């Protein structure tokens, strides 16, 4: 058990910023569910919690012996360090894992590829949807929002523990997987209700406003359409990226 210093407080608070997360190679998770779901999946540096929280979760805290530093704090301390509108009783600070994709292992099963997803809430929900449908790897363009930002972590509701995300040049990463098929949704694609889809492949989800970029479109082999209903009537211009992900994965999982 240690005390909260000014430098430690400032570091935790500044983890809201991507440049600080990169500099410190750390991110934070907040809230009892999110913290308990992520403990043991990432290397813990610090656990900041109130006396009441530590008493209630004493068994979990005991298992942290020798793993991370536990810091007893007040609700006011947590409020000052928190990224949430309504701060919780616990914040965990983890090391960002170093991940390099093993492309030879990504040629089977379903994989998501995200082409410049920019909204943290969308990314967090996509990660939750992937977790629900058993997708364990997501390839992300370098321009996709940081999956370790507090808003994304909060939106995943713990699913970040089970889904690995890799960032880089998306067309290159897709090509290196040697996946049997690369699916993308387009307005001129074949209806997803009628298309023949396999058990393996990569599903590309495009940017919220611009869709799939030309560079990524060049590596797509199967063009799909999520049809509106009833067909021919005026509807919204597009679907939310997370909703489109859920519909597409449900189809592939034959739900």
C-alpha positions in Angstrom: 0.0 0.0 0.0 1.4 3.4 -0.9 0.3 7.1 -0.9 -1.0 9.2 -3.7 1.6 11.7 -4.7 1.1 14.8 -6.9 3.2 13.4 -9.7 1.3 10.1 -9.6 -2.0 12.0 -9.7 -0.9 14.1 -12.6 0.3 11.0 -14.6 -3.0 9.1 -14.1 -5.1 12.1 -15.0 -3.0 12.8 -18.1 -3.6 9.2 -19.4 -6.7 10.7 -21.0 -4.3 11.9 -23.7 -2.9 9.6 -26.3 0.6 11.2 -26.2 0.8 10.5 -22.4 -0.4 6.9 -22.9 2.4 6.4 -25.5 5.0 8.0 -23.3 4.1 6.1 -20.2 3.1 2.9 -22.1 0.0 2.8 -19.9 -3.8 3.1 -19.9 -6.5 3.2 -17.2 -9.7 1.3 -16.6 -12.4 2.6 -14.3 -15.4 1.1 -12.5 -15.8 -2.1 -10.6 -17.0 -4.2 -13.5 -14.4 -2.9 -15.9 -11.5 -3.3 -13.4 -12.5 -6.8 -12.3 -13.0 -7.9 -15.9 -9.5 -6.7 -16.9 -7.5 -7.7 -13.8 -5.2 -10.6 -14.7 -5.4 -9.9 -18.5 -3.0 -6.9 -18.5 0.1 -6.1 -16.4 -1.1 -4.0 -13.5 0.9 -1.0 -12.3 -1.4 0.7 -9.9 -4.8 0.1 -8.3 -6.4 3.2 -6.9 -9.4 2.5 -4.7 -11.4 3.8 -1.7 -11.1 2.0 1.7 -14.7 0.7 1.2 -13.9 -0.8 -2.2 -10.8 -2.5 -0.9 -12.7 -4.0 2.0 -15.5 -5.2 -0.3 -13.1 -6.8 -2.8 -10.4 -7.9 -0.4 -10.1 -11.4 -2.0 -9.3 -9.9 -5.4 -6.9 -7.4 -3.9 -5.0 -10.2 -2.0 -4.3 -11.9 -5.3 -2.6 -8.7 -6.5 0.3 -9.2 -4.0 3.6 -8.6 -5.8 1.8 -7.7 -9.0 0.8 -4.1 -8.8 0.9 -1.2 -6.3 -2.3 -0.6 -4.3 -3.0 3.0 -3.5 -5.8 3.9 -1.0 -7.5 7.1 -2.1 -10.6 9.2 -1.3 -13.6 9.6 -3.6 -12.3 13.2 -4.2 -9.0 11.8 -5.3 -10.7 9.5 -7.8 -12.9 12.3 -9.0 -9.9 14.4 -9.9 -8.2 11.5 -11.7 -11.3 10.2 -13.4 -12.3 10.4 -17.1 -15.9 9.7 -16.2 -18.7 12.2 -15.5 -19.7 10.1 -12.5 -16.4 8.7 -11.0 -16.4 5.2 -9.5 -14.6 3.8 -6.5 -11.7 2.3 -8.4 -9.2 3.0 -11.1 -6.7 0.5 -12.5 -3.6 1.5 -14.5 -2.2 -1.2 -16.8 0.8 -1.5 -19.1 -0.2 -1.3 -22.8 0.7 -4.8 -24.2 3.1 -5.0 -27.1 1.3 -6.9 -29.8 2.5 -8.0 -33.3 0.1 -10.0 -35.4 1.1 -13.5 -36.3 -0.3 -13.3 -39.9 0.1 -17.1 -40.4 -2.4 -17.6 -37.6 -4.9 -15.2 -39.0 -5.8 -17.1 -42.1 -8.6 -19.1 -40.4 -11.7 -18.0 -38.6 -13.4 -14.6 -38.7 -11.4 -11.4 -38.3 -12.6 -7.8 -38.3 -10.7 -5.0 -40.1 -11.5 -1.4 -39.2 -10.9 1.3 -41.8 -10.5 4.6 -39.8 -13.2 4.2 -37.2 -13.0 7.5 -35.3 -15.6 7.5 -32.6 -14.5 6.0 -29.3 -18.0 4.8 -28.5 -18.3 3.1 -31.9 -14.9 1.3 -31.4 -15.8 0.2 -27.9 -19.1 -1.2 -29.0 -17.5 -2.9 -32.0 -15.1 -4.6 -29.6 -18.0 -5.8 -27.4 -19.9 -7.1 -30.5 -16.8 -8.9 -31.7 -16.4 -10.5 -28.2 -20.1 -11.6 -28.3 -19.7 -13.3 -31.6 -16.4 -14.9 -30.9 -14.1 -12.7 -33.0 -10.8 -12.5 -31.2 -8.6 -10.4 -33.5 -9.3 -7.0 -35.1 -7.0 -5.3 -37.6 -7.1 -1.5 -37.4 -5.8 1.2 -39.7 -3.3 3.6 -38.2 -6.0 6.3 -38.2 -8.5 4.3 -36.2 -9.1 5.7 -32.7 -6.8 4.4 -30.0 -8.4 1.3 -28.4 -6.8 2.2 -25.0 -8.4 5.6 -24.7 -10.6 5.8 -21.5 -13.8 6.2 -23.5 -13.1 3.1 -25.6 -12.1 1.0 -22.6 -15.3 2.1 -20.8 -17.4 1.3 -23.8 -16.0 -2.3 -24.1 -17.3 -3.2 -20.7 -14.4 -5.6 -20.2 -14.3 -7.1 -23.7 -10.9 -5.5 -24.3 -9.6 -8.4 -22.2 -10.6 -11.0 -24.8 -10.2 -9.2 -28.1 -6.8 -8.2 -29.5 -6.4 -5.2 -31.8 -3.5 -4.6 -34.1 -2.7 -1.2 -35.8 -0.9 -0.6 -39.0 -1.2 -0.2 -42.7 -4.6 -1.9 -43.2 -4.3 -3.1 -46.8 -0.9 -4.6 -46.1 -2.1 -6.4 -43.0 -5.1 -7.8 -44.8 -3.0 -9.0 -47.6 -0.5 -10.7 -45.3 -3.2 -12.8 -43.6 -3.8 -14.9 -46.8 -7.4 -15.0 -45.8 -9.6 -16.9 -48.2 -12.0 -14.0 -48.6 -12.2 -10.3 -47.7 -15.8 -9.0 -47.3 -16.8 -5.3 -47.4 -20.2 -3.7 -47.3 -21.1 -1.3 -50.2 -24.3 0.1 -51.7 -23.7 -1.8 -54.9 -22.9 -5.1 -53.2 -24.9 -8.4 -53.1 -27.5 -8.6 -50.4 -26.1 -10.2 -47.3 -29.3 -12.2 -47.0 -28.6 -13.9 -50.4 -24.8 -14.0 -50.6 -22.8 -17.2 -50.1 -20.4 -16.5 -47.3 -17.8 -18.8 -45.8 -16.8 -19.6 -42.2 -13.4 -17.9 -42.6 -12.4 -14.5 -43.8 -12.0 -10.8 -43.0 -14.9 -8.4 -42.6 -14.0 -4.8 -43.3 -16.0 -2.1 -41.5 -15.6 1.4 -43.0 -15.3 4.9 -41.6 -18.5 6.4 -40.1 -18.8 9.1 -42.7 -16.8 8.0 -45.8 -17.1 4.2 -45.7 -14.4 1.9 -47.0 -11.4 3.8 -48.5 -10.2 3.2 -52.1 -7.0 1.7 -50.8 -8.8 -0.9 -48.7 -11.5 -1.5 -51.3 -8.8 -2.7 -53.6 -8.2 -5.8 -51.4 -11.9 -6.6 -50.9 -12.9 -9.7 -52.8 -16.6 -9.9 -51.8 -18.9 -6.9 -51.9 -21.9 -7.2 -49.6 -25.0 -5.0 -49.1 -27.0 -4.7 -45.9 -30.4 -4.0 -47.5 -32.9 -1.6 -45.9 -36.5 -2.6 -45.4 -38.8 -2.4 -47.1 -36.6 -2.1 -50.2 -37.3 0.9 -52.4 -38.5 3.2 -49.7 -36.5 6.2 -48.5 -34.5 5.5 -45.3 -31.4 6.9 -43.6 -28.3 7.3 -45.7 -26.3 4.7 -43.8 -26.0 2.6 -40.7 -23.9 3.2 -37.6 -20.6 1.4 -37.9 -21.2 -0.7 -34.7 -24.7 -1.6 -35.8 -23.5 -2.6 -39.2 -20.8 -4.8 -37.5 -23.4 -6.5 -35.4 -25.7 -7.3 -38.4 -22.9 -8.6 -40.5 -21.4 -10.8 -37.7 -24.9 -12.2 -36.9 -25.2 -13.2 -40.5 -21.8 -14.9 -40.5 -22.6 -16.7 -37.3 -26.0 -17.8 -38.7 -27.9 -16.1 -35.9 
